[in-house]
Structure formats: structure tokens, C-alpha cells
Amino acid sequence: MDYEELKQAARVFTRINVIRNYVSKERFDKVAAVKFGIDDERELDMMYGLLNMTQRIIFYIANDCEEYRKENRFPQYMNLMPKTLEIAEYAYISMSDGSNEVPSVEHNNYRKEDRRRYFYSENGEGKMIDINLGSRSDIVLLSEVLQREGISLKGVAEHLGYLEGEAGKYNREKFQYYEGDIYFLYGDPTDRVFYDWFSHGGDAGVYIATEKGWRKLLYTPGRGYINRNRGVEFVDDEHFYSNYMLEASGKKFQYVGNIHHDISVLIDRKGKEANND
């Protein structure tokens, strides 16, 4: 190997290392879904793992490592490597520009992050993408979505804040939520201290996120949580709840959808339709 070949190899290795140290899982997944149409979680996990093992994999390839080649997944790894590096390269270029920020809209003397969740279908399959309108790279990614064939925008929701819930026995995790998000609230039978109190409080049910707070939906047998005009129906037209309604001890919550994307979860199905599932 002469000096020029060595220098070229060094550049490739250095470039891969720089990209690998910048492209996080979230950045990788967002670009893969929007730019390349890949959103299968298992495939994305494998590809991101390959990105972080690139140097080792190159060593195996260069040395034609027989032990590694015997693995059943070796051909799959090799087939995924070019696309993995292409996604990572695009994520690095599009998201690492220092002039990435776009001026935000001012609200009451403070700057509010203008985040939106766009719902769309691609060739009949429902999808969504979170966009920060204060980020140039996110705006570019949204443009990528709009330019693809077979895309149909279904709705958009504004980012409202974060919910805290259990990620493990001793840990709390933050979950982003958006206007129109639908959550099921239920009791936590494993919480021996607070469960009995909660289960008799009448809080369990279906809640929807609004700009003023959470609102509990009213259930009507045979129709569901909607009124005759297919709008959502509330238990109380005046009552709004804080995040504590969902986060308090003795409670668990589950995200089930967003009304701007699909309202069907709130509609009672006829017995014949339900039995066809």
C-alpha cells in the first residue's frame, strides 16, 4: 500500500468515526423514515447497531474472517451496510450544520419551541413525523416527505409538553404529548398504597390533550366517545385537568392515538364488524 492509498483509507475511517460519534439513534431513525422510507423498528435497531460496529465489521471483511462468515446473519449484515452508511451520512450532513436554527415565534416575552407532529399516509400506510419548525434540518425532512410519491397528509398537532410515567421499577420517563392525543387512564394494581384510593375515585377513562389541559371523554353505549356530529364528547364542558391527573401515584396511562390521524378508536363498532376482526 502506497502513501496515497493509506491516506485515503485513513480518511474513510476518520469520516466513519466522526459520523458515528454524532449520529444518535433518534437522528438516524428520523432520517431513515423520512428520507429513505424505512421505519421498521427491528431493521432500524440492526442498522444502527451496524453503524456503531462499522470499524469491527470492516476488519472482518478485510480479513475474510471465516468465523464471522459462518453466522447465519452475515449476508443480511452485508446487505444492510451500504444503506446504513448512506443514512448515517445524510443524517450527519443535514443535521450538523452550525447555522441550523430558524428564528422562532415569540410568545409573551419568551421563546416557545414550535414543534408539530404531522400525520400522513404513504401508499395507504399510516405514519407520522415529529418536526421542530425551529430546525432547518427538520424543515428539510418535512419537505422530503411532501415530495415523495403516494403521500397524503392527514393532519397536524402542536406539541404541548411532557408526561412522566414509569420506565422501570425505580425510574421515571418523559413522554412527549401533542394536542389531540388520546390516552387511556387506568389503575395500577401493583401500587398497593394508592390503587384502592384511585379505583374508587372515578378518574379512570379516556382523556384527550388540549391546549388548556386534559379533558375526560363521555362514553355513550352504541356510539362511543363521539356525538352525533362525529365530534368528541366531554364529561364536563368546563373542566380541564393538569398532567397530574395522569401522572399521580396509583395510575397508569396508555397512548392510543390522535384524533387528527384516526378517530376510530373512539367509535363503537357494530357487533358484526367487531366479530370480523
C-alpha positions as CSV (number, residue, x, y, z in Angstrom):
1,M,0.0,0.0,0.0
2,D,1.5,3.3,-1.0
3,Y,1.1,6.6,0.9
4,E,-1.9,7.8,-1.2
5,E,-3.8,4.6,-0.6
6,L,-3.0,4.8,3.1
7,K,-4.2,8.4,3.3
8,Q,-7.5,7.5,1.5
9,A,-8.1,4.6,3.9
10,A,-7.4,6.9,6.9
11,R,-9.9,9.5,5.6
12,V,-12.6,6.8,5.2
13,F,-12.0,5.5,8.7
14,T,-11.9,9.0,10.2
15,R,-15.1,10.0,8.4
16,I,-16.9,7.0,9.6
17,N,-15.8,7.6,13.2
18,V,-16.8,11.3,13.1
19,I,-20.3,10.4,11.7
20,R,-20.7,7.5,14.3
21,N,-19.9,9.9,17.1
22,Y,-22.5,12.4,16.0
23,V,-25.5,10.4,14.6
24,S,-27.6,9.4,17.5
25,K,-30.4,6.7,17.3
26,E,-33.1,9.4,17.2
27,R,-31.3,11.2,14.3
28,F,-30.7,8.0,12.5
29,D,-34.3,6.8,12.8
30,K,-35.8,10.1,11.7
31,V,-33.7,10.3,8.5
32,A,-34.3,6.6,7.8
33,A,-38.1,7.1,8.0
34,V,-38.4,10.4,6.2
35,K,-35.7,10.3,3.6
36,F,-35.5,6.5,2.9
37,G,-38.9,5.3,3.9
38,I,-37.6,2.8,6.5
39,D,-39.5,2.7,9.7
40,D,-39.3,-1.0,10.8
41,E,-38.0,-0.9,14.4
42,R,-36.2,-4.2,14.2
43,E,-34.4,-3.2,11.0
44,L,-33.5,0.2,12.3
45,D,-32.1,-1.2,15.5
46,M,-30.0,-3.6,13.5
47,M,-28.8,-0.9,11.1
48,Y,-27.9,1.5,13.9
49,G,-26.0,-1.3,15.7
50,L,-24.1,-2.0,12.5
51,L,-23.2,1.7,12.2
52,N,-21.6,1.6,15.6
53,M,-19.8,-1.7,14.8
54,T,-18.5,-0.4,11.4
55,Q,-14.8,-0.5,12.2
56,R,-15.0,-4.0,13.5
57,I,-17.1,-5.2,10.5
58,I,-14.6,-3.6,8.1
59,F,-11.9,-5.6,9.9
60,Y,-13.8,-8.8,9.4
61,I,-14.4,-8.1,5.7
62,A,-10.8,-7.2,5.1
63,N,-9.6,-10.3,6.8
64,D,-12.3,-12.5,5.3
65,C,-13.0,-13.8,8.9
66,E,-14.3,-17.3,8.5
67,E,-15.8,-17.5,12.0
68,Y,-17.8,-14.3,11.4
69,R,-18.9,-15.5,7.9
70,K,-20.4,-18.7,9.4
71,E,-23.0,-16.6,11.3
72,N,-26.4,-17.0,9.6
73,R,-27.0,-13.2,9.6
74,F,-23.7,-12.3,7.9
75,P,-25.3,-11.9,4.4
76,Q,-28.0,-9.8,5.9
77,Y,-25.5,-7.6,7.7
78,M,-23.5,-7.0,4.5
79,N,-26.7,-6.2,2.5
80,L,-27.6,-3.6,5.1
81,M,-24.2,-1.9,5.4
82,P,-24.3,0.3,2.3
83,K,-27.8,1.7,3.2
84,T,-26.8,2.1,6.8
85,L,-23.8,4.3,5.9
86,E,-25.9,6.2,3.4
87,I,-28.5,7.0,6.0
88,A,-25.8,8.0,8.6
89,E,-24.0,10.2,6.1
90,Y,-27.2,12.0,5.2
91,A,-28.1,12.5,8.9
92,Y,-24.7,13.9,9.6
93,I,-24.7,16.3,6.7
94,S,-28.3,17.5,7.2
95,M,-28.3,17.8,11.0
96,S,-24.8,19.0,11.9
97,D,-24.8,22.4,10.2
98,G,-24.0,25.1,12.8
99,S,-26.4,27.5,11.1
100,N,-29.2,25.1,11.6
101,E,-31.5,27.2,13.7
102,V,-34.5,29.1,12.3
103,P,-36.0,32.1,14.2
104,S,-38.9,31.1,16.5
105,V,-42.1,32.9,17.0
106,E,-42.2,34.9,20.3
107,H,-44.9,34.3,22.8
108,N,-45.3,36.6,25.8
109,N,-41.7,37.6,26.0
110,Y,-40.3,34.1,25.9
111,R,-39.5,31.8,23.0
112,K,-41.6,28.7,22.6
113,E,-40.3,25.7,20.7
114,D,-42.6,25.3,17.7
115,R,-42.9,21.5,17.4
116,R,-45.5,19.8,15.3
117,R,-46.5,16.2,14.7
118,Y,-47.6,15.6,11.1
119,F,-49.8,12.6,10.3
120,Y,-49.7,11.2,6.8
121,S,-50.3,8.1,4.8
122,E,-47.8,6.6,2.4
123,N,-49.3,4.2,-0.1
124,G,-52.2,3.6,2.3
125,E,-50.0,3.0,5.4
126,G,-50.5,5.5,8.3
127,K,-47.3,7.2,9.5
128,M,-46.3,10.3,11.5
129,I,-43.2,12.5,11.9
130,D,-42.2,15.0,14.6
131,I,-40.9,18.3,13.2
132,N,-39.2,21.2,15.1
133,L,-40.0,24.2,12.9
134,G,-37.1,26.0,14.6
135,S,-34.7,23.5,13.0
136,R,-33.7,23.8,9.4
137,S,-32.9,20.1,9.0
138,D,-36.3,19.2,10.3
139,I,-37.9,21.5,7.7
140,V,-35.9,19.9,5.0
141,L,-37.0,16.4,6.2
142,L,-40.7,17.6,6.1
143,S,-40.1,18.7,2.5
144,E,-38.7,15.3,1.7
145,V,-42.0,13.7,2.9
146,L,-44.1,16.1,0.9
147,Q,-42.2,15.4,-2.3
148,R,-42.5,11.6,-2.2
149,E,-44.9,9.7,-4.3
150,G,-48.0,8.3,-2.6
151,I,-48.0,10.8,0.3
152,S,-51.3,12.1,1.7
153,L,-51.3,14.5,4.7
154,K,-54.0,13.7,7.2
155,G,-53.5,16.2,10.0
156,V,-51.1,18.1,12.3
157,A,-50.9,18.6,16.0
158,E,-49.0,21.0,18.2
159,H,-46.5,19.9,20.8
160,L,-47.9,20.6,24.3
161,G,-45.5,19.2,26.8
162,Y,-44.3,16.0,28.5
163,L,-45.9,13.4,30.7
164,E,-43.9,11.5,33.3
165,G,-44.5,7.8,33.7
166,E,-42.7,4.7,35.0
167,A,-39.9,3.4,32.8
168,G,-38.9,0.8,35.3
169,K,-39.4,0.0,39.0
170,Y,-37.5,3.0,40.2
171,N,-37.2,5.2,37.2
172,R,-39.5,7.9,35.6
173,E,-39.5,8.6,31.9
174,K,-40.7,11.6,30.0
175,F,-43.2,11.1,27.1
176,Q,-43.9,13.9,24.6
177,Y,-47.6,14.6,24.0
178,Y,-49.4,16.6,21.4
179,E,-52.8,18.3,21.0
180,G,-55.4,15.7,20.2
181,D,-53.5,12.8,21.7
182,I,-55.8,10.2,23.2
183,Y,-54.9,8.3,26.4
184,F,-56.5,5.5,28.4
185,L,-56.1,6.1,32.1
186,Y,-56.4,3.1,34.5
187,G,-55.4,2.0,37.9
188,D,-52.1,0.3,38.8
189,P,-53.0,-2.8,40.8
190,T,-49.3,-3.2,41.8
191,D,-49.3,0.1,43.7
192,R,-50.6,-1.3,47.0
193,V,-50.6,2.1,48.7
194,F,-52.6,4.3,46.2
195,Y,-54.5,1.8,44.0
196,D,-57.5,1.4,46.3
197,W,-57.9,5.1,46.6
198,F,-57.7,5.7,42.9
199,S,-60.0,2.8,41.9
200,H,-62.8,4.5,43.8
201,G,-62.2,8.0,42.6
202,G,-63.9,7.6,39.2
203,D,-60.8,9.0,37.3
204,A,-60.3,6.0,35.0
205,G,-61.4,6.5,31.4
206,V,-60.4,8.2,28.2
207,Y,-58.7,11.6,28.1
208,I,-57.7,13.9,25.3
209,A,-54.9,16.5,25.3
210,T,-56.0,20.2,24.6
211,E,-54.2,23.5,24.8
212,K,-55.9,24.3,28.1
213,G,-55.4,20.9,29.7
214,W,-56.6,17.3,29.7
215,R,-60.3,16.6,29.2
216,K,-62.2,13.4,30.0
217,L,-64.4,12.0,27.3
218,L,-68.0,10.9,27.8
219,Y,-69.0,7.4,26.8
220,T,-72.4,6.7,25.1
221,P,-73.2,3.0,24.6
222,G,-73.5,2.2,20.9
223,R,-71.9,5.4,19.8
224,G,-68.7,5.6,21.8
225,Y,-67.0,8.8,22.8
226,I,-68.3,11.0,19.9
227,N,-71.5,13.0,19.4
228,R,-74.0,12.7,16.6
229,N,-71.8,15.1,14.5
230,R,-68.7,12.8,15.0
231,G,-67.0,15.3,17.3
232,V,-65.7,14.2,20.7
233,E,-68.0,14.5,23.6
234,F,-66.8,15.6,27.1
235,V,-67.9,14.6,30.5
236,D,-67.7,18.2,31.6
237,D,-67.5,21.1,29.1
238,E,-65.8,23.4,31.7
239,H,-63.3,21.1,33.4
240,F,-59.7,20.9,32.4
241,Y,-57.1,18.7,34.2
242,S,-53.4,19.1,34.7
243,N,-50.8,16.4,33.9
244,Y,-51.2,15.2,37.5
245,M,-54.5,13.6,36.6
246,L,-52.5,11.0,34.5
247,E,-49.2,11.0,36.4
248,A,-50.4,10.6,40.0
249,S,-49.4,7.5,42.1
250,G,-51.7,4.6,41.6
251,K,-52.4,5.4,38.0
252,K,-51.1,4.2,34.6
253,F,-51.7,5.7,31.2
254,Q,-51.5,4.4,27.6
255,Y,-51.3,6.3,24.4
256,V,-53.8,5.0,21.8
257,G,-53.8,7.6,19.0
258,N,-54.5,11.1,17.9
259,I,-57.9,12.5,16.7
260,H,-56.2,14.3,13.8
261,H,-54.9,11.0,12.5
262,D,-57.6,8.4,13.3
263,I,-60.7,8.8,15.4
264,S,-61.9,5.2,15.0
265,V,-60.6,4.2,18.5
266,L,-63.3,6.4,20.0
267,I,-66.2,5.0,17.9
268,D,-68.2,1.9,19.0
269,R,-68.3,-0.7,16.2
270,K,-71.3,-2.7,15.4
271,G,-71.2,-6.3,16.7
272,K,-71.0,-7.7,13.2
273,E,-68.0,-5.5,12.3
274,A,-66.2,-6.3,15.6
275,N,-66.6,-10.0,15.1
276,N,-64.9,-9.9,11.7
277,D,-61.6,-9.0,13.4
